Amino acid sequence: MSLKEIQNQVDEWISKLKIGYYKPLEILAQMVEEVGELSRELNNRYGPRIKKSPKDTADISSEMADILFAVVCLANSHNINLDEAWKKHMDKLTSRDKNRFELK
């Protein structure tokens, strides 16, 4: 599934809601909250923090999907095509870093 297909899927779902997309800062706040949940889980698994209960385990892939959903909502609310944005980003990395790393 392309990013554009994901964007369309999210847009179709959002269009069924009366309120539509949240305001940009509200979407950002949601994204930050989701990043915090992912951070907490990674810290629980790999950091010095000890879980209170072994049952207190979040699904890392689910947390990442929550972040992706928020990113897509923000992109959609700004009419940003993430496929194009991703291509530009990778082109920039490829040209900027072509002599920086030994690429395969």
Backbone atoms as SQL, in Angstrom:
CREATE TABLE atoms (id INTEGER PRIMARY KEY, chain TEXT, resi INTEGER, resn TEXT, atom TEXT, x REAL, y REAL, z REAL);
INSERT INTO atoms VALUES
  (1, 'A', 1, 'MET', 'N', 0.856, -1.176, 0.000),
  (2, 'A', 1, 'MET', 'CA', 0.000, 0.000, 0.000),
  (3, 'A', 1, 'MET', 'C', 0.899, 1.234, 0.000),
  (4, 'A', 2, 'SER', 'N', 0.638, 2.137, -0.919),
  (5, 'A', 2, 'SER', 'CA', 1.425, 3.373, -0.988),
  (6, 'A', 2, 'SER', 'C', 0.986, 4.341, 0.109),
  (7, 'A', 3, 'LEU', 'N', 1.814, 5.327, 0.353),
  (8, 'A', 3, 'LEU', 'CA', 1.439, 6.358, 1.320),
  (9, 'A', 3, 'LEU', 'C', 0.169, 7.082, 0.858),
  (10, 'A', 4, 'LYS', 'N', 0.054, 7.303, -0.454),
  (11, 'A', 4, 'LYS', 'CA', -1.137, 7.976, -0.984),
  (12, 'A', 4, 'LYS', 'C', -2.385, 7.140, -0.714),
  (13, 'A', 5, 'GLU', 'N', -2.274, 5.828, -0.856),
  (14, 'A', 5, 'GLU', 'CA', -3.413, 4.956, -0.551),
  (15, 'A', 5, 'GLU', 'C', -3.765, 5.019, 0.937),
  (16, 'A', 6, 'ILE', 'N', -2.741, 5.072, 1.763),
  (17, 'A', 6, 'ILE', 'CA', -2.982, 5.214, 3.206),
  (18, 'A', 6, 'ILE', 'C', -3.661, 6.555, 3.480),
  (19, 'A', 7, 'GLN', 'N', -3.166, 7.613, 2.826),
  (20, 'A', 7, 'GLN', 'CA', -3.777, 8.932, 3.002),
  (21, 'A', 7, 'GLN', 'C', -5.242, 8.923, 2.573),
  (22, 'A', 8, 'ASN', 'N', -5.537, 8.264, 1.464),
  (23, 'A', 8, 'ASN', 'CA', -6.928, 8.175, 0.999),
  (24, 'A', 8, 'ASN', 'C', -7.789, 7.395, 1.982),
  (25, 'A', 9, 'GLN', 'N', -7.257, 6.308, 2.522),
  (26, 'A', 9, 'GLN', 'CA', -7.989, 5.498, 3.486),
  (27, 'A', 9, 'GLN', 'C', -8.320, 6.305, 4.742),
  (28, 'A', 10, 'VAL', 'N', -7.340, 7.046, 5.236),
  (29, 'A', 10, 'VAL', 'CA', -7.565, 7.894, 6.418),
  (30, 'A', 10, 'VAL', 'C', -8.580, 8.982, 6.091),
  (31, 'A', 11, 'ASP', 'N', -8.447, 9.599, 4.913),
  (32, 'A', 11, 'ASP', 'CA', -9.360, 10.667, 4.522),
  (33, 'A', 11, 'ASP', 'C', -10.804, 10.164, 4.421),
  (34, 'A', 12, 'GLU', 'N', -10.982, 8.972, 3.870),
  (35, 'A', 12, 'GLU', 'CA', -12.323, 8.383, 3.793),
  (36, 'A', 12, 'GLU', 'C', -12.901, 8.167, 5.187),
  (37, 'A', 13, 'TRP', 'N', -12.082, 7.672, 6.104),
  (38, 'A', 13, 'TRP', 'CA', -12.552, 7.430, 7.463),
  (39, 'A', 13, 'TRP', 'C', -12.898, 8.743, 8.166),
  (40, 'A', 14, 'ILE', 'N', -12.012, 9.729, 8.038),
  (41, 'A', 14, 'ILE', 'CA', -12.226, 11.031, 8.674),
  (42, 'A', 14, 'ILE', 'C', -13.481, 11.701, 8.108),
  (43, 'A', 15, 'SER', 'N', -13.725, 11.531, 6.818),
  (44, 'A', 15, 'SER', 'CA', -14.883, 12.194, 6.185),
  (45, 'A', 15, 'SER', 'C', -16.209, 11.683, 6.743),
  (46, 'A', 16, 'LYS', 'N', -16.200, 10.532, 7.392),
  (47, 'A', 16, 'LYS', 'CA', -17.417, 9.993, 8.010),
  (48, 'A', 16, 'LYS', 'C', -17.708, 10.635, 9.363),
  (49, 'A', 17, 'LEU', 'N', -16.729, 11.334, 9.908),
  (50, 'A', 17, 'LEU', 'CA', -16.902, 11.987, 11.203),
  (51, 'A', 17, 'LEU', 'C', -17.423, 13.403, 11.000),
  (52, 'A', 18, 'LYS', 'N', -18.280, 13.846, 11.864),
  (53, 'A', 18, 'LYS', 'CA', -18.857, 15.184, 11.739),
  (54, 'A', 18, 'LYS', 'C', -17.816, 16.282, 11.901),
  (55, 'A', 19, 'ILE', 'N', -16.809, 16.042, 12.727),
  (56, 'A', 19, 'ILE', 'CA', -15.855, 17.113, 13.029),
  (57, 'A', 19, 'ILE', 'C', -14.721, 17.225, 12.027),
  (58, 'A', 20, 'GLY', 'N', -14.481, 16.198, 11.224),
  (59, 'A', 20, 'GLY', 'CA', -13.370, 16.235, 10.273),
  (60, 'A', 20, 'GLY', 'C', -12.034, 16.182, 10.990),
  (61, 'A', 21, 'TYR', 'N', -11.035, 16.758, 10.351),
  (62, 'A', 21, 'TYR', 'CA', -9.696, 16.761, 10.941),
  (63, 'A', 21, 'TYR', 'C', -9.633, 17.761, 12.090),
  (64, 'A', 22, 'TYR', 'N', -8.860, 17.414, 13.099),
  (65, 'A', 22, 'TYR', 'CA', -8.604, 18.353, 14.179),
  (66, 'A', 22, 'TYR', 'C', -7.724, 19.481, 13.658),
  (67, 'A', 23, 'LYS', 'N', -7.574, 20.509, 14.439),
  (68, 'A', 23, 'LYS', 'CA', -6.671, 21.612, 14.100),
  (69, 'A', 23, 'LYS', 'C', -5.233, 21.107, 14.173),
  (70, 'A', 24, 'PRO', 'N', -4.326, 21.730, 13.408),
  (71, 'A', 24, 'PRO', 'CA', -2.939, 21.242, 13.351),
  (72, 'A', 24, 'PRO', 'C', -2.271, 21.044, 14.717),
  (73, 'A', 25, 'LEU', 'N', -2.438, 21.973, 15.628),
  (74, 'A', 25, 'LEU', 'CA', -1.784, 21.815, 16.930),
  (75, 'A', 25, 'LEU', 'C', -2.413, 20.688, 17.743),
  (76, 'A', 26, 'GLU', 'N', -3.693, 20.417, 17.515),
  (77, 'A', 26, 'GLU', 'CA', -4.346, 19.292, 18.184),
  (78, 'A', 26, 'GLU', 'C', -3.810, 17.967, 17.635),
  (79, 'A', 27, 'ILE', 'N', -3.596, 17.919, 16.321),
  (80, 'A', 27, 'ILE', 'CA', -3.018, 16.714, 15.712),
  (81, 'A', 27, 'ILE', 'C', -1.593, 16.521, 16.233),
  (82, 'A', 28, 'LEU', 'N', -0.838, 17.609, 16.301),
  (83, 'A', 28, 'LEU', 'CA', 0.531, 17.525, 16.809),
  (84, 'A', 28, 'LEU', 'C', 0.540, 17.024, 18.257),
  (85, 'A', 29, 'ALA', 'N', -0.375, 17.518, 19.071),
  (86, 'A', 29, 'ALA', 'CA', -0.452, 17.073, 20.466),
  (87, 'A', 29, 'ALA', 'C', -0.741, 15.575, 20.529),
  (88, 'A', 30, 'GLN', 'N', -1.633, 15.101, 19.662),
  (89, 'A', 30, 'GLN', 'CA', -1.936, 13.673, 19.613),
  (90, 'A', 30, 'GLN', 'C', -0.701, 12.880, 19.194),
  (91, 'A', 31, 'MET', 'N', 0.021, 13.396, 18.201),
  (92, 'A', 31, 'MET', 'CA', 1.226, 12.730, 17.719),
  (93, 'A', 31, 'MET', 'C', 2.270, 12.644, 18.837),
  (94, 'A', 32, 'VAL', 'N', 2.458, 13.731, 19.553),
  (95, 'A', 32, 'VAL', 'CA', 3.429, 13.757, 20.655),
  (96, 'A', 32, 'VAL', 'C', 3.026, 12.757, 21.735),
  (97, 'A', 33, 'GLU', 'N', 1.737, 12.677, 22.015),
  (98, 'A', 33, 'GLU', 'CA', 1.247, 11.712, 23.001),
  (99, 'A', 33, 'GLU', 'C', 1.570, 10.283, 22.555),
  (100, 'A', 34, 'GLU', 'N', 1.351, 10.001, 21.279),
  (101, 'A', 34, 'GLU', 'CA', 1.637, 8.658, 20.759),
  (102, 'A', 34, 'GLU', 'C', 3.128, 8.356, 20.773),
  (103, 'A', 35, 'VAL', 'N', 3.959, 9.344, 20.444),
  (104, 'A', 35, 'VAL', 'CA', 5.412, 9.160, 20.516),
  (105, 'A', 35, 'VAL', 'C', 5.816, 8.875, 21.965),
  (106, 'A', 36, 'GLY', 'N', 5.171, 9.544, 22.909),
  (107, 'A', 36, 'GLY', 'CA', 5.439, 9.295, 24.320),
  (108, 'A', 36, 'GLY', 'C', 5.106, 7.868, 24.728),
  (109, 'A', 37, 'GLU', 'N', 3.992, 7.340, 24.195),
  (110, 'A', 37, 'GLU', 'CA', 3.611, 5.966, 24.508),
  (111, 'A', 37, 'GLU', 'C', 4.630, 4.975, 23.932),
  (112, 'A', 38, 'LEU', 'N', 5.114, 5.246, 22.715),
  (113, 'A', 38, 'LEU', 'CA', 6.151, 4.399, 22.126),
  (114, 'A', 38, 'LEU', 'C', 7.440, 4.508, 22.941),
  (115, 'A', 39, 'SER', 'N', 7.792, 5.719, 23.326),
  (116, 'A', 39, 'SER', 'CA', 8.997, 5.935, 24.136),
  (117, 'A', 39, 'SER', 'C', 8.921, 5.175, 25.454),
  (118, 'A', 40, 'ARG', 'N', 7.767, 5.231, 26.086),
  (119, 'A', 40, 'ARG', 'CA', 7.592, 4.533, 27.358),
  (120, 'A', 40, 'ARG', 'C', 7.794, 3.031, 27.180),
  (121, 'A', 41, 'GLU', 'N', 7.208, 2.472, 26.123),
  (122, 'A', 41, 'GLU', 'CA', 7.343, 1.030, 25.901),
  (123, 'A', 41, 'GLU', 'C', 8.786, 0.643, 25.591),
  (124, 'A', 42, 'LEU', 'N', 9.454, 1.420, 24.751),
  (125, 'A', 42, 'LEU', 'CA', 10.854, 1.119, 24.440),
  (126, 'A', 42, 'LEU', 'C', 11.732, 1.259, 25.678),
  (127, 'A', 43, 'ASN', 'N', 11.452, 2.253, 26.498),
  (128, 'A', 43, 'ASN', 'CA', 12.197, 2.425, 27.744),
  (129, 'A', 43, 'ASN', 'C', 11.946, 1.251, 28.686),
  (130, 'A', 44, 'ASN', 'N', 10.691, 0.779, 28.717),
  (131, 'A', 44, 'ASN', 'CA', 10.377, -0.378, 29.563),
  (132, 'A', 44, 'ASN', 'C', 11.133, -1.620, 29.112),
  (133, 'A', 45, 'ARG', 'N', 11.264, -1.771, 27.809),
  (134, 'A', 45, 'ARG', 'CA', 11.904, -2.979, 27.287),
  (135, 'A', 45, 'ARG', 'C', 13.420, -2.908, 27.273),
  (136, 'A', 46, 'TYR', 'N', 13.966, -1.740, 26.947),
  (137, 'A', 46, 'TYR', 'CA', 15.403, -1.648, 26.703),
  (138, 'A', 46, 'TYR', 'C', 16.137, -0.673, 27.624),
  (139, 'A', 47, 'GLY', 'N', 15.408, 0.098, 28.384),
  (140, 'A', 47, 'GLY', 'CA', 16.020, 1.099, 29.243),
  (141, 'A', 47, 'GLY', 'C', 16.075, 0.653, 30.688),
  (142, 'A', 48, 'PRO', 'N', 16.454, 1.567, 31.547),
  (143, 'A', 48, 'PRO', 'CA', 16.603, 1.239, 32.961),
  (144, 'A', 48, 'PRO', 'C', 15.282, 1.156, 33.728),
  (145, 'A', 49, 'ARG', 'N', 14.214, 1.614, 33.119),
  (146, 'A', 49, 'ARG', 'CA', 12.913, 1.633, 33.817),
  (147, 'A', 49, 'ARG', 'C', 12.376, 0.207, 33.954),
  (148, 'A', 50, 'ILE', 'N', 11.911, -0.120, 35.122),
  (149, 'A', 50, 'ILE', 'CA', 11.355, -1.446, 35.376),
  (150, 'A', 50, 'ILE', 'C', 9.832, -1.330, 35.393),
  (151, 'A', 51, 'LYS', 'N', 9.176, -2.235, 34.677),
  (152, 'A', 51, 'LYS', 'CA', 7.719, -2.232, 34.632),
  (153, 'A', 51, 'LYS', 'C', 7.149, -2.616, 35.985),
  (154, 'A', 52, 'LYS', 'N', 6.016, -2.014, 36.299),
  (155, 'A', 52, 'LYS', 'CA', 5.332, -2.362, 37.535),
  (156, 'A', 52, 'LYS', 'C', 4.718, -3.750, 37.426),
  (157, 'A', 53, 'SER', 'N', 4.272, -4.083, 36.216),
  (158, 'A', 53, 'SER', 'CA', 3.656, -5.377, 35.994),
  (159, 'A', 53, 'SER', 'C', 4.086, -5.907, 34.638),
  (160, 'A', 54, 'PRO', 'N', 4.384, -7.206, 34.545),
  (161, 'A', 54, 'PRO', 'CA', 4.747, -7.767, 33.243),
  (162, 'A', 54, 'PRO', 'C', 3.582, -7.680, 32.243),
  (163, 'A', 55, 'LYS', 'N', 2.370, -7.551, 32.739),
  (164, 'A', 55, 'LYS', 'CA', 1.197, -7.425, 31.872),
  (165, 'A', 55, 'LYS', 'C', 1.095, -6.027, 31.264),
  (166, 'A', 56, 'ASP', 'N', 1.879, -5.100, 31.805),
  (167, 'A', 56, 'ASP', 'CA', 1.872, -3.709, 31.332),
  (168, 'A', 56, 'ASP', 'C', 2.784, -3.588, 30.111),
  (169, 'A', 57, 'THR', 'N', 2.395, -4.256, 29.022),
  (170, 'A', 57, 'THR', 'CA', 3.198, -4.263, 27.808),
  (171, 'A', 57, 'THR', 'C', 2.374, -3.753, 26.645),
  (172, 'A', 58, 'ALA', 'N', 2.906, -2.787, 25.948),
  (173, 'A', 58, 'ALA', 'CA', 2.233, -2.241, 24.771),
  (174, 'A', 58, 'ALA', 'C', 2.804, -2.897, 23.526),
  (175, 'A', 59, 'ASP', 'N', 2.021, -2.927, 22.486),
  (176, 'A', 59, 'ASP', 'CA', 2.447, -3.458, 21.199),
  (177, 'A', 59, 'ASP', 'C', 3.172, -2.345, 20.448),
  (178, 'A', 60, 'ILE', 'N', 4.466, -2.534, 20.221),
  (179, 'A', 60, 'ILE', 'CA', 5.271, -1.503, 19.567),
  (180, 'A', 60, 'ILE', 'C', 4.711, -1.161, 18.189),
  (181, 'A', 61, 'SER', 'N', 4.303, -2.171, 17.427),
  (182, 'A', 61, 'SER', 'CA', 3.775, -1.900, 16.083),
  (183, 'A', 61, 'SER', 'C', 2.494, -1.075, 16.150),
  (184, 'A', 62, 'SER', 'N', 1.678, -1.313, 17.144),
  (185, 'A', 62, 'SER', 'CA', 0.442, -0.541, 17.312),
  (186, 'A', 62, 'SER', 'C', 0.757, 0.911, 17.653),
  (187, 'A', 63, 'GLU', 'N', 1.743, 1.114, 18.505),
  (188, 'A', 63, 'GLU', 'CA', 2.136, 2.479, 18.860),
  (189, 'A', 63, 'GLU', 'C', 2.688, 3.211, 17.634),
  (190, 'A', 64, 'MET', 'N', 3.465, 2.501, 16.817),
  (191, 'A', 64, 'MET', 'CA', 4.005, 3.115, 15.604),
  (192, 'A', 64, 'MET', 'C', 2.882, 3.440, 14.617),
  (193, 'A', 65, 'ALA', 'N', 1.882, 2.568, 14.523),
  (194, 'A', 65, 'ALA', 'CA', 0.733, 2.836, 13.651),
  (195, 'A', 65, 'ALA', 'C', -0.039, 4.055, 14.136),
  (196, 'A', 66, 'ASP', 'N', -0.153, 4.231, 15.453),
  (197, 'A', 66, 'ASP', 'CA', -0.817, 5.420, 16.006),
  (198, 'A', 66, 'ASP', 'C', -0.086, 6.690, 15.569),
  (199, 'A', 67, 'ILE', 'N', 1.240, 6.648, 15.603),
  (200, 'A', 67, 'ILE', 'CA', 2.051, 7.797, 15.178),
  (201, 'A', 67, 'ILE', 'C', 1.853, 8.049, 13.689),
  (202, 'A', 68, 'LEU', 'N', 1.887, 6.992, 12.892),
  (203, 'A', 68, 'LEU', 'CA', 1.691, 7.121, 11.455),
  (204, 'A', 68, 'LEU', 'C', 0.322, 7.726, 11.146),
  (205, 'A', 69, 'PHE', 'N', -0.702, 7.292, 11.865),
  (206, 'A', 69, 'PHE', 'CA', -2.043, 7.834, 11.657),
  (207, 'A', 69, 'PHE', 'C', -2.057, 9.340, 11.898),
  (208, 'A', 70, 'ALA', 'N', -1.410, 9.769, 12.977),
  (209, 'A', 70, 'ALA', 'CA', -1.364, 11.202, 13.279),
  (210, 'A', 70, 'ALA', 'C', -0.589, 11.963, 12.208),
  (211, 'A', 71, 'VAL', 'N', 0.515, 11.401, 11.728),
  (212, 'A', 71, 'VAL', 'CA', 1.296, 12.043, 10.661),
  (213, 'A', 71, 'VAL', 'C', 0.441, 12.173, 9.404),
  (214, 'A', 72, 'VAL', 'N', -0.279, 11.123, 9.062),
  (215, 'A', 72, 'VAL', 'CA', -1.134, 11.150, 7.871),
  (216, 'A', 72, 'VAL', 'C', -2.245, 12.186, 8.034),
  (217, 'A', 73, 'CYS', 'N', -2.829, 12.263, 9.215),
  (218, 'A', 73, 'CYS', 'CA', -3.867, 13.274, 9.458),
  (219, 'A', 73, 'CYS', 'C', -3.306, 14.680, 9.273),
  (220, 'A', 74, 'LEU', 'N', -2.113, 14.928, 9.779),
  (221, 'A', 74, 'LEU', 'CA', -1.495, 16.245, 9.643),
  (222, 'A', 74, 'LEU', 'C', -1.199, 16.535, 8.169),
  (223, 'A', 75, 'ALA', 'N', -0.676, 15.553, 7.463),
  (224, 'A', 75, 'ALA', 'CA', -0.400, 15.730, 6.034),
  (225, 'A', 75, 'ALA', 'C', -1.692, 15.999, 5.266),
  (226, 'A', 76, 'ASN', 'N', -2.710, 15.215, 5.524),
  (227, 'A', 76, 'ASN', 'CA', -3.983, 15.403, 4.824),
  (228, 'A', 76, 'ASN', 'C', -4.586, 16.769, 5.105),
  (229, 'A', 77, 'SER', 'N', -4.487, 17.204, 6.340),
  (230, 'A', 77, 'SER', 'CA', -5.081, 18.499, 6.695),
  (231, 'A', 77, 'SER', 'C', -4.342, 19.659, 6.029),
  (232, 'A', 78, 'HIS', 'N', -3.138, 19.389, 5.523),
  (233, 'A', 78, 'HIS', 'CA', -2.349, 20.412, 4.822),
  (234, 'A', 78, 'HIS', 'C', -2.196, 20.112, 3.329),
  (235, 'A', 79, 'ASN', 'N', -2.969, 19.144, 2.833),
  (236, 'A', 79, 'ASN', 'CA', -2.914, 18.752, 1.423),
  (237, 'A', 79, 'ASN', 'C', -1.499, 18.404, 0.962),
  (238, 'A', 80, 'ILE', 'N', -0.788, 17.663, 1.801),
  (239, 'A', 80, 'ILE', 'CA', 0.567, 17.225, 1.486),
  (240, 'A', 80, 'ILE', 'C', 0.506, 15.787, 0.986),
  (241, 'A', 81, 'ASN', 'N', 1.087, 15.548, -0.170),
  (242, 'A', 81, 'ASN', 'CA', 1.182, 14.207, -0.732),
  (243, 'A', 81, 'ASN', 'C', 2.430, 13.565, -0.138),
  (244, 'A', 82, 'LEU', 'N', 2.241, 12.585, 0.727),
  (245, 'A', 82, 'LEU', 'CA', 3.377, 11.976, 1.416),
  (246, 'A', 82, 'LEU', 'C', 4.264, 11.148, 0.491),
  (247, 'A', 83, 'ASP', 'N', 3.707, 10.602, -0.594),
  (248, 'A', 83, 'ASP', 'CA', 4.556, 9.904, -1.563),
  (249, 'A', 83, 'ASP', 'C', 5.567, 10.876, -2.165),
  (250, 'A', 84, 'GLU', 'N', 5.101, 12.045, -2.553),
  (251, 'A', 84, 'GLU', 'CA', 5.998, 13.058, -3.125),
  (252, 'A', 84, 'GLU', 'C', 6.983, 13.562, -2.083),
  (253, 'A', 85, 'ALA', 'N', 6.499, 13.823, -0.869),
  (254, 'A', 85, 'ALA', 'CA', 7.378, 14.309, 0.195),
  (255, 'A', 85, 'ALA', 'C', 8.457, 13.268, 0.515),
  (256, 'A', 86, 'TRP', 'N', 8.065, 11.996, 0.525),
  (257, 'A', 86, 'TRP', 'CA', 9.023, 10.927, 0.821),
  (258, 'A', 86, 'TRP', 'C', 10.080, 10.840, -0.284),
  (259, 'A', 87, 'LYS', 'N', 9.637, 10.907, -1.534),
  (260, 'A', 87, 'LYS', 'CA', 10.575, 10.849, -2.659),
  (261, 'A', 87, 'LYS', 'C', 11.583, 11.992, -2.576),
  (262, 'A', 88, 'LYS', 'N', 11.105, 13.208, -2.316),
  (263, 'A', 88, 'LYS', 'CA', 12.005, 14.365, -2.176),
  (264, 'A', 88, 'LYS', 'C', 13.019, 14.130, -1.057),
  (265, 'A', 89, 'HIS', 'N', 12.527, 13.597, 0.046),
  (266, 'A', 89, 'HIS', 'CA', 13.392, 13.362, 1.204),
  (267, 'A', 89, 'HIS', 'C', 14.479, 12.339, 0.869),
  (268, 'A', 90, 'MET', 'N', 14.090, 11.245, 0.231),
  (269, 'A', 90, 'MET', 'CA', 15.066, 10.206, -0.111),
  (270, 'A', 90, 'MET', 'C', 16.043, 10.690, -1.174),
  (271, 'A', 91, 'ASP', 'N', 15.561, 11.487, -2.131),
  (272, 'A', 91, 'ASP', 'CA', 16.463, 12.076, -3.133),
  (273, 'A', 91, 'ASP', 'C', 17.492, 12.971, -2.455),
  (274, 'A', 92, 'LYS', 'N', 17.031, 13.764, -1.488),
  (275, 'A', 92, 'LYS', 'CA', 17.938, 14.647, -0.753),
  (276, 'A', 92, 'LYS', 'C', 18.987, 13.830, 0.000),
  (277, 'A', 93, 'LEU', 'N', 18.551, 12.774, 0.693),
  (278, 'A', 93, 'LEU', 'CA', 19.499, 11.948, 1.431),
  (279, 'A', 93, 'LEU', 'C', 20.495, 11.276, 0.501),
  (280, 'A', 94, 'THR', 'N', 19.993, 10.770, -0.615),
  (281, 'A', 94, 'THR', 'CA', 20.851, 10.063, -1.561),
  (282, 'A', 94, 'THR', 'C', 21.913, 10.991, -2.141),
  (283, 'A', 95, 'SER', 'N', 21.516, 12.189, -2.546),
  (284, 'A', 95, 'SER', 'CA', 22.497, 13.107, -3.136),
  (285, 'A', 95, 'SER', 'C', 23.402, 13.722, -2.078),
  (286, 'A', 96, 'ARG', 'N', 22.871, 14.065, -0.935),
  (287, 'A', 96, 'ARG', 'CA', 23.662, 14.710, 0.110),
  (288, 'A', 96, 'ARG', 'C', 24.681, 13.752, 0.712),
  (289, 'A', 97, 'ASP', 'N', 24.270, 12.506, 0.892),
  (290, 'A', 97, 'ASP', 'CA', 25.112, 11.554, 1.613),
  (291, 'A', 97, 'ASP', 'C', 25.836, 10.565, 0.710),
  (292, 'A', 98, 'LYS', 'N', 25.870, 10.832, -0.609),
  (293, 'A', 98, 'LYS', 'CA', 26.455, 9.846, -1.520),
  (294, 'A', 98, 'LYS', 'C', 27.932, 9.590, -1.233),
  (295, 'A', 99, 'ASN', 'N', 28.669, 10.553, -0.720),
  (296, 'A', 99, 'ASN', 'CA', 30.084, 10.360, -0.397),
  (297, 'A', 99, 'ASN', 'C', 30.324, 10.209, 1.101),
  (298, 'A', 100, 'ARG', 'N', 29.259, 10.280, 1.861),
  (299, 'A', 100, 'ARG', 'CA', 29.384, 10.223, 3.319),
  (300, 'A', 100, 'ARG', 'C', 29.482, 8.787, 3.827),
  (301, 'A', 101, 'PHE', 'N', 28.725, 7.913, 3.196),
  (302, 'A', 101, 'PHE', 'CA', 28.690, 6.501, 3.610),
  (303, 'A', 101, 'PHE', 'C', 29.046, 5.632, 2.407),
  (304, 'A', 102, 'GLU', 'N', 29.468, 4.457, 2.720),
  (305, 'A', 102, 'GLU', 'CA', 29.708, 3.501, 1.663),
  (306, 'A', 102, 'GLU', 'C', 28.386, 2.798, 1.387),
  (307, 'A', 103, 'LEU', 'N', 27.779, 3.131, 0.268),
  (308, 'A', 103, 'LEU', 'CA', 26.504, 2.547, -0.094),
  (309, 'A', 103, 'LEU', 'C', 26.720, 1.267, -0.878),
  (310, 'A', 104, 'LYS', 'N', 25.822, 0.333, -0.730),
  (311, 'A', 104, 'LYS', 'CA', 25.916, -0.955, -1.445),
  (312, 'A', 104, 'LYS', 'C', 25.628, -0.767, -2.909);
